[in-house]
């Protein structure tokens, strides 16, 4: 839908399957570089992953980048909690038998 006061003639196209695949591939390469550099928060790595970051920025929408970066930090914060929960579940299983 185009609003009457908008200068845009047609709505932007949704990302194609190939566009999404390129984005995910670039994201995975960038995050692998961050992991290798032991960096959790994207954008704080300095020049270590510049090539991967450039591909990530070029192939992904800004809103996707913001989402993926926030999810990365959240997942790192959740790791100790998930490990603790798994350990407690194993302990409960051992006690039940």
C-alpha positions, 0 to 999 in steps of 0.5 A: 500500500502506498500512502497518498503523501508518500513520494514512493511509487511502489512498495519495497520488495521483500527479500528473496530466498537468495537474498536471505541465504546471502545474508545468513551466509555473511552473518555466519561468516562474521559471527564465526570470525567474532567467535574466533576472536572471542568477541561477543558484542558485534562491532567491538572487534576493531579491525579483526573481522573487517572483511566479514563485517563488510559482507554482513553489512552489504548483504543484510538489512539494517533491521536484520543486523540489529536483530541478529546482533542482539540475539547473539548477545542474548544467546551468550548470556543464556549459555551459563543458565542453560548449562546449569539447567541441563546439569540440574536435569541430569542430577534429578534424573540420577536421583529418580533412578 
